[in-house]
Amino acid sequence: MIPVLQERAKKWDAFVRIRDEAEIKLGILRKSLGKVLAKPRRSTNDVKKDFDVISGKRKSYIVCQFQQFAELFDPHESVYTDLLFMGLDAEEMEKQYDDVLNKMLSEIEDENLLCGAVDHSNTKMNSIFDLLSREPTKENIENVEQFQLPALRAQLAILKEKYDEASHARKHVDPDSSRFAALEDRMKSLDSMLENAKKTVENHEQERIPITAQL
């Protein structure tokens, strides 16, 4: 009988050790997640680093060994009580981690889309800058003024709305508004360049009038 009790005592000690280790690990997970949630909004790269860190920590918490001990101690009520509470804590922690990871991933993807949209607008601006810098015709200028610039302004208006929305809604990724500000500055330069191009074309036309009259 004594060997049986001794074996049972060893199993119980092992269960308590693993249970305590799991509780410690759960506490570490809470602390790690709390640190991330306490951070202010930051760059995409910094959020990616945090994503990798807590994603790895989420996978580290394993409670499968408890089931084995539960079967060994059947029908020991305290074991099942411990298992129940540890299981609930683990599920809640898993949900919190998943919620934060999903939010991070969503914000990272959204920022990448915004950056892509800014790059696309810059490419269109480059094309217009290039056109206006090469002595454009009156028809070229009219096309830019009546079609290309209005379309570009509409895109910038949509982008501004998205940046404003991101600024209010995001928790982790700080929207890089400096990229959009630079885009707005380029738009002003483009407007100025268009006006100069229009004046140049008008001057050329006025210079040709006397010649035509003489002919």
N, C-alpha and C positions, 0 to 999 in steps of 0.2 A: 504493500500500500504506500509506504514511504517513497520508494522510487517513482511511483505514479504521481504522487503529490509534488515531488521534486521536479519531475519533468513538466508538470503543469505550471509550476512556479516559474520555471525557465521560460516557458512559452509566454506566460503573462508578462514577465520582465521584458521579453523581446517585443511584445505588442506595445507595452507602455513606452519603450524606447523609440519605436518607429512612430508611434502616435505623437510623442513629444517633438521628434524631429520634424514631423509634418506640420505641427503647429508653429514651430520656429520658422520653417520655410514659408508657411502661409503669411506669417508676420512680415517676413522679408519682402514677399510679393506685394503686400499692402503698402509697405514703405516705398518700394520702388515705383509703384504706380502713383502713389501720392506725390513723389518728387516730380514726376513727369507732368501731372495735372497742375502742379503749383507753378510751373514754368510759364513765363509770358510767351506771347506769339514770337516765333523765330523763323529763320530761313528754312527753305525746303530741305537743304542738306542736313541741318541740325535735327529737323523732325524725322528725317530718314534714319539718322543714327539712333534716335530714341525709339523709333519703330523697331529697328533690328534688335535693340537691347531688350525691350519688354516682350517682343515676340519670342525671343529665346527663353526668357524667364517663364513665360506662360507655359511653354512645353516642358519645363523642368519639374513641375509639380505633379507627382504621381502618387495615387493612393490605392493602387490596385493590390498592394500587399495586404491591405486591411481585410479584404475578403477572405484571404487564406486564413488569417488568424480568427476571423469570425467563425469559420467552419470548425476550426480546432476547438473553440471554446463553446460551441453550441451546447446548450441554449443559454449561455452566460449573458444576462440582460445588460450589464454595464458595458460589455463590448459592443453590443448593438447600439446602445445609446451614444457611445463615443463615435461609432461609425456614422450614425445618423447625423450628428452635429458636424462632424468633419466633412461629410459628404455635402451637406448644405452649404457650409462655408466655402468648400472647393467650387461648387457650382456657381455660387454668387461671385466669387473671385474670377472664375472663368468668364462669366458674363461681363463683368466690368472690364476685364482685359480685352475681350472681343469688341465691346462697344468703343473703347478708346482706339484700338487698332483700326477698326473700320472707319472711325472718324478721321484718324490721321491719314489713312490711305485715300479717303475721299478728298481731303483737302490738298494732298500732294498732287493727285490727278487733276483737280480743278486748277491749281496753280500752273501746272504744265500746259493745260489747255489755254489759259490766259496768256502765258508766255508765247505759245505758238501763234495765238491771234495777233499779238503785238508784232511778232516777227513777220507775219503775213502782211500786216499794214505797212511795216517798214519797207518791205520788198516793193509794194505798190508805190509808196512814196519815192523810192529810189528810181523807179521807172519814170515817174513824172518829172522828178528833178533832172534826170538825164535828158528827157525830151525838151524841157524848157531851156536847158543849157546849150542846145545845139541850134540856135536861131530858128525857132519853130515858125511855121506858117500861121496865118490867121485862122485857118481851119483847125490846125493842131490846138491852138489856144482855145478856140471855142469848144472843142471836144473836151479839153481838160476842165474848163470853167463850167460847162453845162452838164457834164456827165461824170467824169472821173472824180473831181473834187467832192461833189455832192454825195457820191457813193462812199467815198472815203470818210467824209464827216459823219455819215450815218453809221458806219462801222465803229468810229471812235465814240459815238454816243452810246452805242450798245456796250462797248468795252467799259466805258465809264460806269454804267449801271452795274456791270458785273463786278468791277473793282469795289464799288461802294457796297454792294451786297456782301462781297467777301470780307470787307473790312468790318462789317457789323456782325456777320454770322460765324466767322471762323474762331476756333479755340486754339489751334496749334500753329498753323502756317501763316506767317505774316505776309500778306500780299505785297509783292514788289511794286509799289506804286511809282517808284522812281522811273521804271521803264515806261509807264504810261505818261508820266509828266514829260519825259524826253520826247515821246511821240507827239504830245500837244505842242511842244516847242517847235518840232520839225514842221508841224502843220502851219504854224504861224510863218515860218520861213518860206514855206511853199506858197502861201498866199502872197507874201511879199515878192517872191520871185515871179509869180504869175503876173502881178501888176506891172513889174518892170518889163516883162516880156510883151505885155499888151502895149505899153508905151513905146517900146522899140519898134513894134510892127506899125503902130500909128505914125510914128516919125518917118519910117521908110515909105509909107503910103503918101504922106504929105510931100516928101521929097520927089516922088515920082509924078505928082500932079503938074508942076510947072513944065516938066519934060514932055508930058503928054499934050499939054496945051500948046506947046511950041510946034509939035508935030501936026 
